[in-house]
Amino acid sequence: MVADDLTGANAVGVLMAKENYRTYSITNAEKLDAVGLRDCECIVYPTESRSIPPQEAYDRVFKAARSLRSPDVQVYVKRIDTTLRGNLGSETDAMLDAHFGVCCGRGTEIDFDWQTIG
């Protein structure tokens, strides 16, 4: 799970841990090797990108999302601030681009389960 700040990231991490998921919070990609994707069920990665320029936020989220890519990962999540602060568009684009390629013009289809989402 990629989030734009430590507080929001760890809030989700705590919820995951309460549901008995082995959860790690990391603050940089170098720590990812020490943790190892196979040793946990949820990695929480805050990018501290809420109050920086949109392109820099995109770059941080893209790098974070790419560093988490693995065949062992089943779900990727981008946490958005509950009050909609920050670089919502550029960070969401970065997450999609990191996992699906540049979505526009590539025919990528993303399916949502609207009953689950509400």
Summary of the structure (lengths in Angstrom):
residues: 118
radius of gyration: 14.1
end to end distance: 20.5
largest distance: 40.6
contacts: 332
relative contact order: 0.18
helix: 46%
strand: 9%
